[in-house]
């Protein structure tokens, strides 16, 4: 499977958020404060990758210092699919 054929899976997003929380040494309450998302919302995202609005995804990315590409697909920020070039 090519990188551009990757499918978005909510459970993978949840796993990546959990990994970043550990790497950054923060907990869900910290993420809630940093992202301005409610604690229940953050909990649902971390547990099962609850459906996100673009605004929520953006807040998560800013708070975790990462990109939507990484959270959704596990790809580096520098990755540009061939079909875009």
N, C-alpha and C positions, 0 to 999 in steps of 0.2 A: 504494500500500500504506500503510495506516495504521500508526502507530508500534506499536500493540499487536499488529499482525500480523507483526512482524519475527520471523524465525526465528533461532535461535541457531546460529552456525556456528563450529566450533572454530578454523578458520583466521583468522577475524576476531578472536577472542579473542587468538590468538597475535600478530597484527599490533598490536593495542592494547597488549599487554604490552610488545612491542618499542618502540613509540612512547613509552610511559611511561618505560621504562628510559633512553631517550635524553634525554627531557625532564628527568628527575631526575638525570641524570649518573651513573648507576650501571650496573654490569654484572651479569651473571647470578650471579656469585659473591656480590656484595653482596646481591642479591635473595634468594639462598639463606640467607645469614646473617640478614637482616632478617625473613624469613618463617618460618624454622625448617624449610623444605622442603629436601630433599636436592638437591645440585647436579645430579644426573642427572634428577631430577623436574623441576626448573626448566628444564633444557635441553630436555626433551621438550615442556614447555608452550610454551616460546618458539619451538621449531621447528614444532610442528604442533598446538598447542592440545590436547595430550593430555587425555583425559577426567579431570575433576577431581571430587574429593569436595567436599562443602560445606565441610568443614574446610580443604581446600587453597585453595579459592576465597576463603574468609574470610582466610586467612593472606596471600594475594596482595594482597587489597584493603587490608588493614591496612598491609602493607609498602610499597605503592605509593600510599597515601593516596587511594584511589578507592573506587568502589562496585561491587557485583556488576552492577548495571544497566549501568554504563558498560562494564565488561570484557566482558560477555556480549552486549550489544545496542548499545553506543555511545550510550546515552541519558544525559542529565543526571540527577543524583540527584533533582532536583525533579520530574521527570516522573511523573505519575500517569495511567494510562490511563483513558479515559472510562468504560469498563465497571466500574471499581472505585468510581467516585464515585456 
